[in-house]
């Protein structure tokens, strides 16, 4: 048996599922990979908060927000990383180098922290970031 893939999960993967968007089923299928232990998945607490804010803004439904938190809490194989102040400062530096916004720069900085090279995301702008391999579900 080979090494387990380490992946970082972007907010849009969770939001597709929570908001029942077009690619919701594909995202659910991918999440089954870390539920089964096929991959080890990480995300950040910032991603969780960003998802909650998106759900609040788009769906205006606190029950959906609670459901999302229950969903995240039950995701076996998902580890939630809390970036240090150094990592947050690094993300601000990355903004000017990569032309990414703060959210996406923080994703890259967290991935650097965790030594993860694979990002599960629907955002194609990550394709231009050296050292990151973006995976679509």
Secondary structure as GFF3:
##gff-version 3
##sequence-region A 1 137
A	DSSP	beta_strand	5	9	.	.	.	ID=ss1
A	DSSP	alpha_helix	11	18	.	.	.	ID=ss2
A	DSSP	alpha_helix	24	35	.	.	.	ID=ss3
A	DSSP	beta_strand	39	44	.	.	.	ID=ss4
A	DSSP	alpha_helix	45	59	.	.	.	ID=ss5
A	DSSP	alpha_helix	62	73	.	.	.	ID=ss6
A	DSSP	beta_strand	78	81	.	.	.	ID=ss7
A	DSSP	alpha_helix	85	98	.	.	.	ID=ss8
A	DSSP	alpha_helix	102	114	.	.	.	ID=ss9
A	DSSP	beta_strand	118	120	.	.	.	ID=ss10
A	DSSP	three_ten_helix	124	128	.	.	.	ID=ss11
A	DSSP	beta_strand	133	135	.	.	.	ID=ss12
###
